Amino acid sequence: MSRKNKPDPNHPFAALGKLKEPVPTPVGKSAPTPPPKRSDVEVWRPSEAENFAAAMHGVMPLSQKPTRVTTHGVPPSAAATARTVPLATKLKRVAAEGGDALRVTWDPDGGVRGCRRGREFALEALERFAVPEERCDLHGLDAAEARIRAREFVRSRRARGRRCVALICGRGKRSPDGASVLLDAVVQELTACGADVEAFRTAPEDQGGHGAVLAALG
């Protein structure tokens, strides 16, 4: 080795050169075995059946098959029975339970009043101080025409924001039995108007008496 290539022991990096030199293996001993690669190590993983068994540990099976329940919580047998109830019976039950239908009451003197459930204050207002904002005269019409005219009148006035209207049906003086046919038609139509009508009643004497019906619109 020339003097130029000879390492200088006093050089600052001279100690690093010694670290790079291989360590000699002592006589009579073998070289250490390198650690195994990660890919050579066998890892245990549970199967799907073992995972399911561990998840269901402690779960007991049902002793018997549960009874099928409908979406309304009624067994199928009871639901089938409910569908066979006559329509008249259903209407009577709705009237007895309240519901959304108008409850109609006829007085002995021929007066009538109807009120939707929860709208009793509207009926009280009609009886005490309500004044109709508009009137619809049904004189000269038959029962079918009166119902159509009353329906159109109620819906159009409700759309305009009216809260109280009057339907003039007459007292039935020309009827054979003295009862107003148009009054019955008006009551039937007001009952069938749904949410458009909250309450109605025969008008007080100063506003037509039994010849007119006041209606509170929803």
Buried (B, 14 or more C-beta within 10 A) or exposed (E): EEEEEEEEEEEEEEEEEEEEEEEEEEEEEEEEEEEEEEEEEEEEEEEEEEEEEEEEEEEEEEEEEEEEEEEEEEEEEEEEEEEEEEEEEEEEEEEEEEEEBBBBEEEEEBBBBBBBEEBEEBBBBBEEEBEBBEBBEBEEBEBEEBBEBBBEBBBEBBEEEBBBBBBBBBBBEEEEEEEBBBBBBBBBBBBBBEEBBBBBBBBBEEBBEBBBBBBBBB
